């Protein structure tokens, strides 16, 4: 849609909302077509009817309750006699107040989605709740900042199918390697073990099934028809059932003495008494694991190259060898011709869609009415737009309203740099939360409740109850979505130790595993906050050895001991949630990697500096790194979905590394 078309659609939708709110009796379609001039631009009467039906459905999707009824019950099925209205009591967000503690956990719940698919929905929800006393800044006081990531390309499509009760079909690669097309009636989705899963009724298998989103090989396409979710379905119960579906099993990896420091951290399994294995060679150690995902352990073993060898069970050994075989084959392919990758940063921002802009306009009016004289700069910052965009929004509000009643137009004035709005009673209250807005906050609160020490349990429970009541039916979307952020592979008391160090301003002496160098280092750090990237947790601390802020993965901290009082004169962390775990440096190197579609997530996860699409659907991305020692192992971990293109020396080094590692499984 062109910017001009998007502008007209937003104006038409805004006028439709204003009109439907203006009369308790409502309007017929014909009356609305006469009242809202932009409907006259439709090419034919039939096109105008379809345009109105799309607008009506769109508003309902945004949580705006467009009601249709007939004055005469005898003619309820006659669309020409249907009247349409929006009841103000159904439109507005119910009056509800939040305490400072409840406000803080709601802000924290919204912040969890900042880098995820529901980030904009969470931001919109928080914007509406400002009118009820919730401030985004309240999240800053928490020492723990969980974050949900949804990098799977199909997340938004699957979530929409879950909430709309729409069947979907998609290509899927099972853990066995089998590719097939699946048609599913989605019931719910949730994260577990660091992956997102869809659960629903597989119509081809005639059974309930789980699907990992990262194993979907094609875009999820909506189908036709509707279905009913079983009344006893509960996404949290279903997520917990994965523990039995993926029951832990014994697995063994042989590692060279002194190598595999990170792998050794997780070696807590018991030897399988039924495994008939030869003793490890001299100079090697056998590590036993209890794992639910053999593929992940196989990737870990492959990433260690010649320093590790998967030995049990046979499926693990086969998976690790196959990953290296595929990686070697892909790395050995000739470098394809491609255009120089274009910078990923500094691109022109995408024009806002009708959903985003309409939501902003409907939120802007009650905000200004409650803050008459608000400055342009402050308001633009509050709504996350430029002052030019804010001026455009205000101008659109100024010309919106009833066509034949000029006195009904809003009075908008911002010539002095201060904003005033008058005659806007119909839009004076914030609109109810939509399905995705309610789901983002409800799931965020549920996730906080399950995290020990992340937030006060009484505040989370109280905020959850108030939000559920205020959101009404929209809150039901939260029952179909769940996120688990429990720290995987972390000692149970480690998060508690780190939290106390942050809140008590205590210095820590830590022993830390550095995978890129496969070594254990000793550091003295002043902890500043703790945050997560899904169920991987990080400590943000001032490192006295580096004399700079650093991020430390919590599951790689071997020990943490009190080392006295933290310094008071050190720089505070960036108040914004870190968008990247990488800190650029002047001596950084640049590596160009070719990625197949199923590894496209790497570009976002590693914040590619530049990207270029290749004719076969793969892409070349430029990654910035402080050192390249980890790259060959990373390519092995991708298992044939990534290969180094440049620099030539690193490409040759990676190829040689993979050949040597493959010999472990010859």
C-alpha positions as CSV (number, residue, x, y, z in Angstrom):
1,X,0.0,0.0,0.0
2,X,1.4,3.4,-1.0
3,X,1.9,6.1,1.7
4,X,-1.0,8.1,0.2
5,X,-3.3,5.1,0.3
6,X,-2.3,4.3,3.9
7,X,-3.0,8.0,4.8
8,X,-6.5,7.9,3.3
9,X,-7.3,4.5,4.9
10,X,-6.2,5.9,8.3
11,X,-8.3,9.0,7.8
12,X,-11.3,6.9,6.7
13,X,-11.0,4.5,9.7
14,X,-10.6,7.4,12.2
15,X,-13.8,9.1,10.8
16,X,-15.6,5.8,11.0
17,X,-14.7,5.5,14.7
18,X,-15.7,9.1,15.4
19,X,-19.0,8.7,13.6
20,X,-19.9,5.3,15.2
21,X,-19.2,6.8,18.7
22,X,-21.3,9.9,18.1
23,X,-24.7,8.3,18.1
24,X,-26.4,5.8,20.4
25,X,-28.8,4.9,17.6
26,X,-26.1,4.3,15.1
27,X,-26.0,4.6,11.3
28,X,-27.0,2.5,8.4
29,X,-24.3,1.8,5.8
30,X,-25.9,4.3,3.4
31,X,-25.8,7.0,6.1
32,X,-22.2,6.2,6.8
33,X,-21.3,6.4,3.1
34,X,-22.9,9.9,3.0
35,X,-21.2,11.0,6.3
36,X,-17.7,9.8,5.4
37,X,-16.6,11.3,2.1
38,X,-13.7,8.9,1.4
39,X,-16.1,6.1,0.8
40,X,-17.2,7.9,-2.4
41,X,-13.8,7.1,-3.9
42,X,-14.7,3.4,-4.3
43,X,-15.0,2.5,-8.0
44,X,-18.4,0.8,-7.7
45,X,-21.1,0.3,-5.1
46,X,-20.0,-3.3,-4.7
47,X,-16.4,-2.1,-4.0
48,X,-17.7,0.4,-1.5
49,X,-19.6,-2.3,0.3
50,X,-16.4,-4.5,0.5
51,X,-14.4,-1.6,1.7
52,X,-16.8,-1.0,4.5
53,X,-16.8,-4.7,5.5
54,X,-13.0,-4.7,5.6
55,X,-12.9,-1.5,7.7
56,X,-15.5,-3.0,10.1
57,X,-13.5,-6.2,10.5
58,X,-10.3,-4.3,10.9
59,X,-11.7,-2.2,13.8
60,X,-12.9,-5.3,15.5
61,X,-9.5,-6.9,15.2
62,X,-8.1,-3.8,17.0
63,X,-10.4,-4.3,20.0
64,X,-12.9,-1.6,18.9
65,X,-16.4,-3.1,19.4
66,X,-18.3,-2.3,16.3
67,X,-21.9,-3.5,17.0
68,X,-24.5,-4.2,14.3
69,X,-28.3,-4.4,15.1
70,X,-31.6,-3.9,13.5
71,X,-34.4,-1.6,14.6
72,X,-37.0,-4.2,13.6
73,X,-36.4,-7.8,14.8
74,X,-38.4,-9.0,11.8
75,X,-35.6,-7.7,9.5
76,X,-32.5,-8.7,11.4
77,X,-31.1,-10.6,8.4
78,X,-31.6,-7.7,6.0
79,X,-28.2,-6.1,5.8
80,X,-29.6,-2.9,4.2
81,X,-31.5,-2.2,7.4
82,X,-28.7,-3.0,9.8
83,X,-27.4,-0.2,11.9
84,X,-23.9,0.2,13.2
85,X,-22.6,1.9,16.4
86,X,-19.9,1.8,19.0
87,X,-21.1,1.9,22.6
88,X,-18.8,4.3,24.5
89,X,-19.0,2.1,27.6
90,X,-17.7,-0.9,25.5
91,X,-15.1,1.2,23.7
92,X,-13.3,2.8,26.6
93,X,-10.8,1.1,28.8
94,X,-12.6,0.5,32.1
95,X,-11.7,2.7,35.1
96,X,-9.0,0.8,37.0
97,X,-6.1,2.0,39.1
98,X,-2.8,0.5,39.8
99,X,-0.5,0.9,42.7
100,X,3.2,1.9,42.1
101,X,4.3,-1.8,42.6
102,X,1.6,-3.0,40.2
103,X,2.5,-0.3,37.7
104,X,6.2,-1.5,37.9
105,X,5.4,-5.1,37.1
106,X,3.1,-4.1,34.2
107,X,5.8,-2.0,32.8
108,X,8.3,-4.9,33.2
109,X,5.8,-7.3,31.6
110,X,5.5,-5.0,28.6
111,X,9.3,-4.4,28.4
112,X,9.8,-8.2,28.0
113,X,8.4,-8.0,24.5
114,X,10.6,-5.0,23.3
115,X,12.7,-7.2,20.9
116,X,9.9,-9.6,20.0
117,X,6.9,-10.0,17.7
118,X,4.4,-8.6,20.2
119,X,6.7,-5.6,21.0
120,X,4.5,-3.0,19.3
121,X,1.3,-4.5,20.9
122,X,2.9,-4.4,24.4
123,X,4.0,-0.8,23.8
124,X,0.4,0.2,22.7
125,X,-1.0,-1.6,25.7
126,X,1.3,0.3,28.0
127,X,0.5,3.6,26.3
128,X,-3.2,3.0,27.0
129,X,-2.6,2.1,30.6
130,X,-0.7,5.4,31.1
131,X,-4.2,6.9,31.6
132,X,-4.7,4.5,34.5
133,X,-1.4,5.5,36.2
134,X,1.1,3.0,34.7
135,X,4.4,4.5,33.7
136,X,7.0,2.8,31.5
137,X,9.8,4.2,33.6
138,X,8.6,2.1,36.6
139,X,10.3,-1.0,35.2
140,X,13.8,0.6,35.5
141,X,13.9,0.0,39.3
142,X,13.9,-3.8,38.9
143,X,17.3,-5.5,39.1
144,X,16.0,-8.3,36.8
145,X,14.9,-7.7,33.2
146,X,13.5,-10.7,31.5
147,X,13.1,-10.6,27.7
148,X,11.1,-12.8,25.3
149,X,12.6,-13.3,21.8
150,X,10.5,-14.5,18.9
151,X,12.9,-14.6,16.0
152,X,11.1,-17.5,14.2
153,X,9.7,-16.1,10.9
154,X,6.4,-17.8,11.4
155,X,5.7,-16.5,14.9
156,X,3.3,-13.7,14.0
157,X,1.4,-15.9,11.5
158,X,1.0,-18.7,14.0
159,X,0.0,-16.4,16.8
160,X,-2.7,-14.8,14.5
161,X,-4.0,-18.3,13.6
162,X,-4.2,-19.2,17.3
163,X,-6.1,-16.1,18.2
164,X,-8.4,-16.2,15.1
165,X,-9.0,-20.0,15.3
166,X,-7.8,-20.4,11.7
167,X,-6.3,-23.6,10.3
168,X,-2.8,-23.4,8.8
169,X,-0.6,-25.5,6.6
170,X,3.2,-25.5,6.5
171,X,6.3,-27.5,5.5
172,X,7.9,-29.2,8.5
173,X,11.2,-31.1,9.1
174,X,10.8,-33.5,11.9
175,X,13.7,-34.4,14.3
176,X,14.1,-37.6,12.2
177,X,14.9,-35.4,9.2
178,X,11.7,-36.3,7.4
179,X,10.1,-33.4,5.4
180,X,6.3,-33.2,5.1
181,X,3.4,-30.8,4.7
182,X,1.3,-30.5,7.8
183,X,-2.2,-29.0,8.2
184,X,-3.0,-28.0,11.8
185,X,-5.8,-26.5,13.8
186,X,-3.8,-24.3,16.2
187,X,-4.8,-24.5,19.9
188,X,-1.9,-22.6,21.5
189,X,1.7,-21.8,21.4
190,X,4.5,-21.5,24.0
191,X,8.2,-21.5,24.6
192,X,10.1,-24.4,26.2
193,X,13.8,-25.3,26.3
194,X,14.5,-22.1,24.5
195,X,12.3,-22.9,21.5
196,X,8.8,-21.9,20.5
197,X,6.2,-24.6,19.9
198,X,2.8,-24.8,18.3
199,X,0.3,-27.3,19.7
200,X,-2.8,-28.2,17.8
201,X,-4.8,-30.9,16.0
202,X,-2.9,-32.4,13.1
203,X,-5.7,-33.2,10.6
204,X,-3.5,-35.5,8.5
205,X,-2.5,-37.6,11.6
206,X,-5.8,-37.1,13.3
207,X,-4.1,-36.5,16.6
208,X,-2.8,-33.7,18.8
209,X,0.8,-32.8,17.9
210,X,3.6,-30.4,18.9
211,X,5.6,-28.5,16.2
212,X,8.8,-26.5,16.8
213,X,8.5,-23.3,14.9
214,X,12.2,-23.3,14.0
215,X,11.6,-26.6,12.1
216,X,8.9,-25.1,9.8
217,X,10.4,-25.0,6.4
218,X,7.8,-22.8,4.6
219,X,5.6,-19.9,5.4
220,X,2.5,-20.9,7.4
221,X,-0.5,-20.3,5.2
222,X,-4.0,-19.8,6.5
223,X,-6.8,-22.2,5.5
224,X,-10.5,-22.0,5.5
225,X,-13.1,-23.1,8.1
226,X,-13.2,-22.9,11.8
227,X,-12.8,-25.2,14.7
228,X,-13.3,-25.5,18.5
229,X,-10.5,-25.8,21.0
230,X,-11.1,-28.6,23.6
231,X,-12.6,-26.9,26.7
232,X,-10.0,-28.6,28.9
233,X,-7.0,-27.4,26.9
234,X,-4.5,-25.4,28.9
235,X,-1.3,-24.2,27.2
236,X,0.7,-24.3,30.5
237,X,-0.3,-27.9,31.1
238,X,0.6,-28.7,27.5
239,X,4.0,-27.1,27.9
240,X,4.6,-29.1,31.0
241,X,3.7,-32.3,29.1
242,X,6.7,-31.8,26.9
243,X,8.8,-33.0,29.8
244,X,7.4,-36.5,29.2
245,X,7.2,-36.2,25.5
246,X,10.9,-35.3,25.5
247,X,12.0,-37.5,28.4
248,X,15.7,-37.1,29.3
249,X,18.0,-39.8,28.1
250,X,21.6,-40.6,28.8
251,X,24.1,-39.4,26.3
252,X,27.9,-39.3,26.2
253,X,30.5,-37.1,24.5
254,X,34.3,-37.7,24.7
255,X,36.3,-34.5,25.2
256,X,40.0,-33.9,25.0
257,X,41.6,-33.2,28.4
258,X,41.5,-29.4,29.1
259,X,39.0,-28.7,26.3
260,X,35.2,-28.3,26.3
261,X,35.0,-26.0,29.3
262,X,31.4,-25.0,28.5
263,X,30.3,-28.6,27.8
264,X,31.8,-29.8,31.1
265,X,29.5,-27.3,32.9
266,X,26.4,-29.3,31.9
267,X,27.9,-32.8,32.4
268,X,25.7,-34.0,35.2
269,X,24.2,-37.1,33.8
270,X,24.7,-40.7,34.9
271,X,26.4,-43.3,32.8
272,X,24.0,-45.6,30.8
273,X,24.6,-49.1,32.3
274,X,23.3,-50.7,29.1
275,X,25.8,-48.9,26.9
276,X,28.6,-51.2,25.7
277,X,31.3,-48.6,25.0
278,X,35.1,-48.8,24.9
279,X,37.0,-46.7,27.3
280,X,37.9,-43.2,26.0
281,X,41.4,-42.9,24.5
282,X,44.2,-41.7,26.7
283,X,44.0,-37.9,27.2
284,X,40.3,-37.8,26.7
285,X,37.4,-37.6,29.3
286,X,34.0,-39.1,28.9
287,X,31.2,-36.7,29.8
288,X,27.7,-38.0,30.5
289,X,24.5,-35.9,30.1
290,X,20.8,-36.2,30.7
291,X,19.3,-34.5,27.7
292,X,15.9,-33.9,26.1
293,X,17.2,-32.7,22.8
294,X,19.9,-34.9,21.2
295,X,20.1,-32.5,18.2
296,X,21.3,-29.6,20.5
297,X,23.9,-31.8,22.1
298,X,25.1,-33.0,18.7
299,X,25.5,-29.4,17.6
300,X,27.5,-28.7,20.7
301,X,29.8,-31.6,20.1
302,X,30.2,-30.7,16.4
303,X,31.1,-27.1,17.4
304,X,34.1,-28.4,19.3
305,X,35.6,-29.9,16.2
306,X,38.5,-32.2,16.8
307,X,38.3,-31.7,20.6
308,X,35.1,-33.6,21.0
309,X,33.5,-36.8,19.7
310,X,29.8,-37.8,20.3
311,X,29.8,-41.5,21.3
312,X,26.4,-42.5,22.7
313,X,23.6,-43.2,21.9
314,X,24.2,-44.1,18.2
315,X,21.6,-41.4,17.1
316,X,23.7,-38.7,18.8
317,X,26.9,-39.9,17.1
318,X,25.1,-40.1,13.7
319,X,23.6,-36.6,14.2
320,X,27.0,-35.0,15.1
321,X,28.7,-36.7,12.2
322,X,25.9,-35.7,9.8
323,X,26.0,-32.1,10.9
324,X,29.7,-31.9,10.2
325,X,29.3,-33.7,6.9
326,X,26.6,-31.2,5.8
327,X,28.6,-28.2,7.0
328,X,31.7,-29.4,5.2
329,X,29.8,-29.9,2.0
330,X,28.2,-26.5,2.1
331,X,31.5,-24.8,3.0
332,X,33.2,-26.5,0.1
333,X,30.7,-25.1,-2.5
334,X,32.2,-22.4,-4.8
335,X,31.6,-18.8,-3.7
336,X,28.5,-17.7,-5.6
337,X,28.3,-14.4,-7.4
338,X,26.5,-11.8,-5.4
339,X,26.2,-8.0,-5.0
340,X,28.1,-6.4,-2.2
341,X,25.8,-6.6,0.9
342,X,24.0,-3.3,1.7
343,X,24.2,-1.8,5.1
344,X,21.4,-3.0,7.4
345,X,21.5,0.1,9.4
346,X,20.4,3.6,8.4
347,X,17.8,2.4,6.0
348,X,14.7,4.5,5.6
349,X,12.1,3.6,8.2
350,X,9.2,1.6,7.0
351,X,6.0,3.7,6.7
352,X,3.6,3.1,9.6
353,X,0.7,0.9,8.7
354,X,-3.0,1.8,9.3
355,X,-3.1,-0.3,12.5
356,X,-0.1,1.4,14.1
357,X,-1.2,4.9,13.1
358,X,-4.9,4.6,14.0
359,X,-3.9,3.2,17.4
360,X,-1.6,6.1,18.0
361,X,-4.2,8.7,17.0
362,X,-6.8,7.2,19.3
363,X,-4.3,7.1,22.1
364,X,-3.0,10.6,21.4
365,X,-6.3,12.4,22.0
366,X,-6.9,11.2,25.6
367,X,-3.2,11.8,26.3
368,X,-3.4,15.4,25.2
369,X,-6.7,16.0,27.0
370,X,-5.1,14.8,30.2
371,X,-1.9,16.8,29.5
372,X,-3.1,20.0,27.8
373,X,-0.1,22.1,26.8
374,X,2.2,19.1,26.4
375,X,5.3,20.0,24.4
376,X,5.8,18.6,20.8
377,X,9.2,17.1,21.6
378,X,8.1,15.4,24.8
379,X,5.0,14.0,23.2
380,X,6.8,12.8,20.1
381,X,9.3,11.0,22.3
382,X,6.5,9.6,24.5
383,X,4.8,8.1,21.3
384,X,8.0,7.0,19.7
385,X,7.7,9.2,16.5
386,X,9.4,12.2,15.0
387,X,8.0,15.7,15.6
388,X,7.3,15.8,11.8
389,X,5.2,12.6,12.2
390,X,3.4,14.0,15.3
391,X,2.6,17.2,13.4
392,X,1.1,15.1,10.6
393,X,-1.0,13.2,13.1
394,X,-2.3,16.3,14.7
395,X,-3.2,17.8,11.3
396,X,-5.1,14.6,10.5
397,X,-7.0,14.9,13.8
398,X,-7.8,18.5,13.0
399,X,-9.7,17.6,9.7
400,X,-11.4,14.5,11.0
401,X,-15.0,14.4,12.2
402,X,-18.6,14.5,10.9
403,X,-18.8,15.8,7.3
404,X,-22.0,17.8,7.7
405,X,-21.4,19.1,11.2
406,X,-18.4,21.4,11.1
407,X,-18.9,22.3,14.8
408,X,-18.2,18.6,15.5
409,X,-14.6,18.9,14.3
410,X,-11.9,18.7,16.9
411,X,-10.0,21.9,17.7
412,X,-6.3,21.1,17.5
413,X,-3.6,23.8,18.1
414,X,0.1,23.2,18.3
415,X,1.5,26.4,16.5
416,X,3.4,27.5,19.7
417,X,5.0,24.1,20.2
418,X,2.5,23.2,22.9
419,X,-0.4,21.0,22.0
420,X,-4.1,21.7,22.9
421,X,-7.1,19.8,21.9
422,X,-10.7,20.7,22.4
423,X,-14.2,19.4,21.4
424,X,-13.0,15.8,21.4
425,X,-15.3,14.3,24.0
426,X,-16.0,11.1,21.9
427,X,-12.3,10.1,21.9
428,X,-11.5,11.3,25.4
429,X,-11.1,7.8,26.9
430,X,-8.4,5.3,25.9
431,X,-9.7,2.4,23.9
432,X,-10.0,-1.2,25.3
433,X,-7.0,-3.5,24.9
434,X,-7.0,-5.6,21.7
435,X,-6.4,-9.3,21.7
436,X,-2.6,-9.1,21.0
437,X,-2.2,-6.2,23.5
438,X,-3.9,-8.1,26.3
439,X,-2.0,-11.3,25.4
440,X,1.3,-9.5,25.6
441,X,0.7,-8.2,29.1
442,X,-1.1,-11.2,30.5
443,X,1.7,-13.6,29.2
444,X,4.3,-11.2,30.5
445,X,2.8,-11.3,34.0
446,X,2.4,-15.1,33.9
447,X,6.1,-15.3,33.0
448,X,7.1,-13.0,35.8
449,X,5.1,-15.1,38.3
450,X,7.0,-18.2,37.3
451,X,10.4,-16.6,37.7
452,X,11.7,-16.8,41.3
453,X,12.6,-13.3,42.7
454,X,11.9,-11.5,39.4
455,X,9.1,-9.4,40.8
456,X,6.9,-9.2,44.0
457,X,4.4,-12.0,43.8
458,X,1.6,-10.0,45.4
459,X,2.0,-7.1,42.9
460,X,2.1,-9.5,40.0
461,X,-1.1,-11.3,41.1
462,X,-2.9,-8.1,41.8
463,X,-1.9,-6.5,38.5
464,X,-2.9,-9.7,36.7
465,X,-6.4,-9.7,38.3
466,X,-7.0,-6.1,37.5
467,X,-5.7,-6.3,34.0
468,X,-7.8,-9.5,33.2
469,X,-10.9,-7.7,34.4
470,X,-10.2,-4.5,32.5
471,X,-9.3,-6.4,29.3
472,X,-12.5,-8.4,29.3
473,X,-12.8,-11.0,26.6
474,X,-9.5,-9.9,25.0
475,X,-7.6,-11.3,28.0
476,X,-8.6,-14.8,26.9
477,X,-5.9,-14.6,24.2
478,X,-3.4,-14.9,27.0
479,X,-4.6,-18.4,27.8
480,X,-3.4,-19.6,24.4
481,X,0.1,-18.3,24.7
482,X,2.8,-19.0,27.3
483,X,6.5,-18.2,27.6
484,X,9.0,-20.0,29.9
485,X,12.1,-18.1,30.9
486,X,13.5,-20.4,33.6
487,X,17.3,-20.2,33.3
488,X,18.5,-23.4,31.7
489,X,21.7,-24.9,32.9
490,X,22.1,-22.4,35.8
491,X,22.7,-23.5,39.4
492,X,19.4,-22.9,41.3
493,X,20.9,-20.3,43.7
494,X,23.1,-18.4,41.1
495,X,20.3,-15.9,40.1
496,X,19.6,-15.2,43.7
497,X,23.3,-14.5,44.5
498,X,23.5,-12.1,41.5
499,X,20.2,-10.4,42.4
500,X,21.4,-9.7,46.0
501,X,24.7,-8.4,44.6
502,X,22.8,-6.0,42.3
503,X,20.4,-4.7,44.9
504,X,23.0,-4.6,47.7
505,X,25.7,-3.0,45.5
506,X,28.2,-5.8,46.2
507,X,31.3,-6.6,44.2
508,X,31.8,-10.2,43.0
509,X,34.8,-12.4,42.2
510,X,33.6,-14.8,39.5
511,X,35.1,-17.7,37.6
512,X,33.8,-17.6,34.0
513,X,33.9,-19.9,31.0
514,X,35.0,-18.2,27.8
515,X,33.8,-20.5,25.0
516,X,35.5,-18.6,22.1
517,X,38.9,-19.4,23.8
518,X,37.7,-22.6,25.5
519,X,39.1,-21.4,28.8
520,X,38.1,-20.4,32.4
521,X,39.0,-16.9,33.4
522,X,38.9,-15.1,36.8
523,X,37.1,-11.7,36.9
524,X,36.2,-9.1,39.5
525,X,33.0,-7.4,38.6
526,X,30.4,-4.9,39.9
527,X,27.0,-6.2,39.0
528,X,24.5,-3.7,37.6
529,X,21.5,-5.7,36.4
530,X,20.4,-9.1,35.2
531,X,18.5,-9.7,32.0
532,X,17.5,-12.6,29.8
533,X,17.3,-13.5,26.1
534,X,14.5,-16.1,26.3
535,X,15.8,-18.6,28.8
536,X,19.5,-17.6,28.5
537,X,20.3,-15.2,31.3
538,X,23.1,-12.5,31.4
539,X,24.7,-10.4,34.1
540,X,25.4,-6.8,33.0
541,X,28.5,-5.8,35.1
542,X,31.4,-3.5,35.2
543,X,34.5,-5.7,34.6
544,X,37.5,-4.3,36.4
545,X,39.9,-6.3,34.2
546,X,38.5,-4.8,31.0
547,X,37.7,-1.5,32.6
548,X,34.4,-1.5,30.7
549,X,30.8,-2.8,31.0
550,X,30.5,-6.5,29.9
551,X,27.8,-9.1,29.6
552,X,28.4,-12.5,31.2
553,X,26.2,-15.5,30.5
554,X,24.9,-16.7,33.9
555,X,25.1,-20.4,33.0
556,X,28.8,-19.9,32.3
557,X,29.6,-18.5,35.7
558,X,31.3,-21.3,37.6
559,X,31.3,-19.5,41.0
560,X,30.5,-16.0,42.4
561,X,31.9,-14.9,45.7
562,X,31.4,-11.6,47.6
563,X,34.4,-9.3,47.1
564,X,33.4,-6.3,49.1
565,X,31.4,-3.1,48.4
566,X,30.9,-2.1,44.7
567,X,32.3,1.3,43.6
568,X,30.0,4.3,43.5
569,X,31.6,6.2,40.7
570,X,31.2,3.8,37.8
571,X,29.1,4.5,34.8
572,X,25.5,3.3,35.0
573,X,24.2,0.9,32.3
574,X,22.3,2.1,29.3
575,X,18.7,2.6,30.6
576,X,17.4,1.0,27.4
577,X,17.3,-2.7,27.1
578,X,20.4,-3.9,25.2
579,X,19.4,-4.5,21.6
580,X,22.7,-6.3,21.0
581,X,24.9,-8.5,23.2
582,X,28.0,-7.4,21.2
583,X,30.0,-4.3,22.1
584,X,31.8,-2.9,19.0
585,X,35.5,-2.1,19.1
586,X,38.0,-0.4,16.8
587,X,39.9,-3.6,16.1
588,X,36.8,-5.6,15.1
589,X,36.9,-7.9,12.1
590,X,34.1,-8.4,9.5
591,X,33.1,-11.8,8.3
592,X,30.7,-12.5,5.4
593,X,28.6,-15.6,5.9
594,X,26.2,-17.3,3.5
595,X,22.9,-18.4,5.2
596,X,20.2,-20.7,3.9
597,X,16.6,-19.7,4.7
598,X,16.4,-21.9,7.8
599,X,19.3,-20.0,9.3
600,X,18.1,-16.5,8.4
601,X,17.6,-15.9,12.2
602,X,21.4,-15.5,12.5
603,X,21.2,-12.1,10.7
604,X,19.0,-10.6,13.4
605,X,20.4,-12.5,16.4
606,X,24.0,-11.4,15.5
607,X,22.9,-7.9,14.3
608,X,24.3,-8.2,10.8
609,X,26.0,-5.1,9.6
610,X,24.9,-5.7,6.0
611,X,22.8,-8.1,3.9
612,X,22.4,-9.2,0.3
613,X,20.0,-11.7,-1.2
614,X,21.4,-14.4,-3.4
615,X,19.5,-15.9,-6.5
616,X,18.9,-19.2,-4.8
617,X,17.0,-17.7,-1.8
618,X,20.0,-17.7,0.5
619,X,21.6,-14.5,1.8
620,X,25.0,-13.1,2.4
621,X,25.4,-11.3,5.7
622,X,28.3,-9.3,7.2
623,X,28.9,-10.0,10.9
624,X,31.2,-7.9,13.1
625,X,33.3,-9.7,15.6
626,X,36.1,-9.0,18.1
627,X,37.8,-12.2,16.9
628,X,37.2,-15.0,14.4
629,X,38.3,-18.0,16.5
630,X,34.7,-19.0,17.1
631,X,33.6,-18.8,13.5
632,X,34.5,-22.4,12.4
633,X,32.7,-23.9,15.3
634,X,29.7,-21.7,14.6
635,X,29.6,-22.9,11.0
636,X,29.7,-26.5,12.3
637,X,26.9,-25.8,14.7
638,X,24.7,-24.5,11.8
639,X,25.1,-28.0,10.3
640,X,25.1,-27.1,6.6
641,X,23.0,-24.0,6.7
642,X,25.9,-21.5,6.8
643,X,29.3,-21.1,5.2
644,X,32.1,-18.5,5.3
645,X,32.4,-16.5,2.1
646,X,34.9,-13.8,3.1
647,X,37.7,-13.2,4.1
648,X,39.4,-15.8,2.0
649,X,41.8,-16.8,4.7
650,X,39.1,-17.5,7.2
651,X,37.1,-19.4,4.5
652,X,40.1,-21.7,3.9
653,X,40.7,-22.1,7.7
654,X,37.1,-23.0,8.3
655,X,37.2,-25.6,5.5
656,X,40.3,-27.2,6.9
657,X,38.8,-27.1,10.4
658,X,35.7,-28.9,9.2
659,X,37.7,-31.6,7.4
660,X,39.7,-32.4,10.5
661,X,36.6,-32.5,12.7
662,X,34.8,-34.8,10.2
663,X,37.6,-37.3,10.7
664,X,36.3,-37.9,14.2
665,X,33.3,-39.7,12.7
666,X,35.0,-41.3,9.6
